[in-house]
Amino acid sequence: MKNKSKYLITICFILSSQITTLIAQPSFTLNGSTIVMSENCYRLTSHESSNDVGSLWCEFPIDLTNAIDLRFAINLGCSKYAGEGMAFVMHTDSSSYDALGCNGSVMGFGRSSNCEGISPSFALEIDTRFNRNHKDLYQPHLALVQDGNLGKPVTEPIRAKEYGKDVRDCEYHDLQITWLPSKQKLSIYFDGELRITYGKDLVGDIFAGNQSVYFGFTGSTSSRANMQLVCVQSLVIEVDGDFERKRSFEDAIGIYPNPLKEKITISVDLSEEQDVQMQLYDSTGKLIYEIPTHATQSKKYYFNMPGLPSGVYYTTVTNGTNRVSKKIVHISSIRA
């Protein structure tokens, strides 16, 4: 079953010192057993039927070079004997808004011997049932999972709540997911408790350089029926100023050629004058040449290489906050 639902989401785009708030009504694509419960709440699986699988995808992808703050609430059902769980998923799978995995213990996104799952993907699993084939806890737990590989989560499974009663309690529980690209920091909060912090480059390490990803939710059950619901509360997307400045500095610095024989050229083309330092190191970390910190905006600099042995060298350029470093291969030439 596929249909569209509309829900009011506030999306804030912060540019420099100006704040522009866009109120939009994006559509959500619903797949499998997912149905609309109210204007912002969705039922992924039903208490009336077993072996359900459902997914819910926002109509627009998110750009992981922006800072993101997503808040939603989940209801994991009323029975500690039911399962299987649900997940928040980001993906670049070719099926885009139609992405739908399998039922059972893979929670609608994971892969198994008879299911390819959704991939490439990065998911927060909210697992409510112990499975021997996965790296599970007996209690409802959270873990980050890459490409649906539930048997090898990228973070150790951790209880959904550090203390308190079982979260399979018919009640709604608040989740918050924040992503700060300048610090490469993903944070997961469950009922206000910080439960997971992940510190790697989602764009480079997970999505092979693709910064635009689909996002949404999946859920499934097996032989025991269970109602599992999600209510989307808010999504805030901000331009990460630190990340933008870092990327701007990297784009302004050129280091070439590579490999080289005569000299390294460092081109600087900044939007405004900055204090910049340049250094050349050999493969052992020994400083060979240095251009001390000085003010510059647009200029070319050179490190002369004749007389230095062949090998690997490293050139770095920094403005004190951001740094560009490049590995250079030097091939020495002997002149008569």
KAZI-V487016 format. One record per residue. N is the residue number from 1. RES is the residue in one small letter. PHI is phi in whole degrees, 0 to 359 (none if undefined). Layout:
n | res | phi
N | RES | PHI
N | RES | PHI
//
This chain:
n | res | phi
1 | m | none
2 | k | 231
3 | n | 205
4 | k | 241
5 | s | 226
6 | k | 241
7 | y | 213
8 | l | 284
9 | i | 235
10 | t | 267
11 | i | 240
12 | c | 255
13 | f | 255
14 | i | 257
15 | l | 241
16 | s | 55
17 | s | 266
18 | q | 263
19 | i | 244
20 | t | 247
21 | t | 256
22 | l | 251
23 | i | 263
24 | a | 230
25 | q | 235
26 | p | 287
27 | s | 276
28 | f | 240
29 | t | 271
30 | l | 251
31 | n | 233
32 | g | 66
33 | s | 274
34 | t | 290
35 | i | 225
36 | v | 277
37 | m | 259
38 | s | 205
39 | e | 294
40 | n | 227
41 | c | 237
42 | y | 225
43 | r | 261
44 | l | 280
45 | t | 223
46 | s | 253
47 | h | 279
48 | e | 259
49 | s | 222
50 | s | 269
51 | n | 55
52 | d | 279
53 | v | 211
54 | g | 217
55 | s | 217
56 | l | 214
57 | w | 236
58 | c | 293
59 | e | 290
60 | f | 238
61 | p | 287
62 | i | 251
63 | d | 261
64 | l | 284
65 | t | 275
66 | n | 260
67 | a | 283
68 | i | 229
69 | d | 224
70 | l | 247
71 | r | 233
72 | f | 207
73 | a | 236
74 | i | 232
75 | n | 235
76 | l | 263
77 | g | 95
78 | c | 242
79 | s | 236
80 | k | 285
81 | y | 265
82 | a | 267
83 | g | 202
84 | e | 253
85 | g | 138
86 | m | 218
87 | a | 208
88 | f | 266
89 | v | 230
90 | m | 250
91 | h | 205
92 | t | 233
93 | d | 302
94 | s | 297
95 | s | 281
96 | s | 45
97 | y | 285
98 | d | 265
99 | a | 300
100 | l | 207
101 | g | 272
102 | c | 249
103 | n | 278
104 | g | 82
105 | s | 288
106 | v | 273
107 | m | 58
108 | g | 82
109 | f | 224
110 | g | 283
111 | r | 251
112 | s | 211
113 | s | 296
114 | n | 240
115 | c | 213
116 | e | 285
117 | g | 74
118 | i | 254
119 | s | 204
120 | p | 295
121 | s | 206
122 | f | 219
123 | a | 227
124 | l | 262
125 | e | 276
126 | i | 242
127 | d | 264
128 | t | 250
129 | r | 216
130 | f | 292
131 | n | 227
132 | r | 295
133 | n | 279
134 | h | 248
135 | k | 275
136 | d | 255
137 | l | 257
138 | y | 288
139 | q | 272
140 | p | 307
141 | h | 215
142 | l | 241
143 | a | 198
144 | l | 264
145 | v | 229
146 | q | 258
147 | d | 54
148 | g | 73
149 | n | 275
150 | l | 292
151 | g | 286
152 | k | 224
153 | p | 296
154 | v | 279
155 | t | 234
156 | e | 297
157 | p | 303
158 | i | 223
159 | r | 305
160 | a | 303
161 | k | 234
162 | e | 296
163 | y | 227
164 | g | 109
165 | k | 284
166 | d | 302
167 | v | 280
168 | r | 274
169 | d | 234
170 | c | 70
171 | e | 257
172 | y | 274
173 | h | 235
174 | d | 274
175 | l | 235
176 | q | 227
177 | i | 238
178 | t | 239
179 | w | 227
180 | l | 239
181 | p | 296
182 | s | 296
183 | k | 254
184 | q | 47
185 | k | 230
186 | l | 251
187 | s | 237
188 | i | 239
189 | y | 244
190 | f | 238
191 | d | 50
192 | g | 84
193 | e | 266
194 | l | 288
195 | r | 251
196 | i | 222
197 | t | 234
198 | y | 235
199 | g | 237
200 | k | 230
201 | d | 281
202 | l | 296
203 | v | 293
204 | g | 281
205 | d | 274
206 | i | 257
207 | f | 250
208 | a | 51
209 | g | 90
210 | n | 276
211 | q | 271
212 | s | 257
213 | v | 228
214 | y | 282
215 | f | 215
216 | g | 173
217 | f | 224
218 | t | 227
219 | g | 198
220 | s | 205
221 | t | 228
222 | s | 239
223 | s | 291
224 | r | 262
225 | a | 291
226 | n | 200
227 | m | 277
228 | q | 230
229 | l | 233
230 | v | 222
231 | c | 239
232 | v | 279
233 | q | 257
234 | s | 200
235 | l | 223
236 | v | 242
237 | i | 241
238 | e | 235
239 | v | 291
240 | d | 279
241 | g | 301
242 | d | 297
243 | f | 293
244 | e | 296
245 | r | 293
246 | k | 296
247 | r | 294
248 | s | 297
249 | f | 294
250 | e | 298
251 | d | 292
252 | a | 275
253 | i | 250
254 | g | 242
255 | i | 231
256 | y | 198
257 | p | 279
258 | n | 202
259 | p | 288
260 | l | 218
261 | k | 236
262 | e | 257
263 | k | 204
264 | i | 267
265 | t | 256
266 | i | 243
267 | s | 258
268 | v | 240
269 | d | 219
270 | l | 273
271 | s | 286
272 | e | 208
273 | e | 294
274 | q | 221
275 | d | 277
276 | v | 231
277 | q | 237
278 | m | 230
279 | q | 218
280 | l | 236
281 | y | 240
282 | d | 274
283 | s | 291
284 | t | 270
285 | g | 94
286 | k | 283
287 | l | 287
288 | i | 261
289 | y | 228
290 | e | 211
291 | i | 253
292 | p | 301
293 | t | 302
294 | h | 204
295 | a | 278
296 | t | 205
297 | q | 226
298 | s | 219
299 | k | 192
300 | k | 247
301 | y | 233
302 | y | 221
303 | f | 248
304 | n | 281
305 | m | 257
306 | p | 306
307 | g | 98
308 | l | 268
309 | p | 292
310 | s | 299
311 | g | 152
312 | v | 262
313 | y | 230
314 | y | 232
315 | t | 251
316 | t | 236
317 | v | 229
318 | t | 221
319 | n | 252
320 | g | 94
321 | t | 246
322 | n | 246
323 | r | 220
324 | v | 244
325 | s | 230
326 | k | 223
327 | k | 279
328 | i | 239
329 | v | 259
330 | h | 256
331 | i | 247
332 | s | 289
333 | s | 240
334 | i | 257
335 | r | 257
336 | a | 286
//
